[in-house]
């Protein structure tokens, strides 16, 4: 499985202790299987921090069966994006 993370810097080893509390679904490390979405997230950082990058992660599908807490968001993401535009 390929996942992407948009930011102002490359994140080689995700660490949620650096995560903000005031994000849509709480503290965490947000990734998406959609490259264009990560690119949009990164663009938001470019305006604030002057730089943007999309980091790519390749994970084994078996990680979904591990003890790592993963919140999968499917339909709700498009809903949240529409509300933000209002």
C-alpha positions as CSV (number, residue, x, y, z in Angstrom):
1,X,0.0,0.0,0.0
2,X,1.3,3.4,-0.9
3,X,0.4,6.4,1.3
4,X,1.3,10.1,1.1
5,X,1.8,12.8,3.7
6,X,1.9,16.5,2.8
7,X,4.0,18.9,4.9
8,X,6.7,21.6,4.8
9,X,9.4,19.0,5.5
10,X,10.1,15.4,4.8
11,X,9.0,13.1,7.6
12,X,11.2,10.0,7.6
13,X,9.8,8.6,10.9
14,X,6.3,9.7,11.8
15,X,6.0,10.8,15.5
16,X,2.5,11.9,16.7
17,X,4.0,13.9,19.6
18,X,4.6,16.7,17.1
19,X,1.0,16.5,16.0
20,X,-1.4,19.4,16.6
21,X,-4.4,19.0,18.8
22,X,-6.8,21.2,16.9
23,X,-7.1,19.2,13.7
24,X,-10.3,17.6,12.3
25,X,-9.9,14.1,13.7
26,X,-7.6,14.8,16.7
27,X,-4.0,14.2,17.2
28,X,-2.3,11.8,14.8
29,X,-0.3,11.4,11.7
30,X,-2.5,12.0,8.6
31,X,-1.8,10.2,5.4
32,X,-3.8,9.5,2.2
33,X,-3.6,7.1,-0.7
34,X,-4.4,10.0,-3.0
35,X,-1.2,11.9,-4.1
36,X,-3.2,15.0,-5.2
37,X,-4.8,15.3,-1.8
38,X,-1.4,15.2,-0.1
39,X,-0.1,17.8,-2.6
40,X,-3.0,20.1,-1.6
41,X,-2.1,19.6,2.1
42,X,1.5,20.4,1.4
43,X,0.5,23.6,-0.5
44,X,-1.1,24.9,2.6
45,X,2.2,24.6,4.4
46,X,4.0,26.4,1.5
47,X,1.9,29.5,2.1
48,X,2.7,29.4,5.8
49,X,6.2,28.0,6.0
50,X,7.6,28.8,2.5
51,X,8.2,25.1,1.6
52,X,6.2,22.0,0.8
53,X,6.9,18.4,0.2
54,X,4.9,15.2,-0.3
55,X,6.5,12.2,1.5
56,X,5.7,8.7,0.2
57,X,5.4,5.7,2.4
58,X,5.2,2.1,1.3
59,X,3.5,-0.2,3.8
60,X,2.6,-3.8,3.9
61,X,-1.1,-4.4,3.8
62,X,-0.7,-6.5,6.9
63,X,-0.2,-3.4,8.9
64,X,-4.0,-3.0,8.9
65,X,-4.1,-6.2,11.0
66,X,-1.4,-5.0,13.5
67,X,-1.9,-3.4,16.9
68,X,-1.3,0.1,15.5
69,X,-4.3,2.4,15.9
70,X,-5.5,3.3,12.4
71,X,-8.6,5.4,11.8
72,X,-9.8,4.8,8.2
73,X,-11.8,7.7,6.9
74,X,-13.6,7.2,3.6
75,X,-16.8,9.1,2.9
76,X,-16.4,11.5,5.8
77,X,-13.3,13.1,4.3
78,X,-15.2,14.5,1.3
79,X,-17.9,15.8,3.7
80,X,-15.4,17.6,5.8
81,X,-13.7,19.2,2.7
82,X,-17.1,20.4,1.5
83,X,-17.9,22.0,4.9
84,X,-14.6,23.7,5.0
85,X,-15.4,25.5,1.7
86,X,-18.6,27.0,3.1
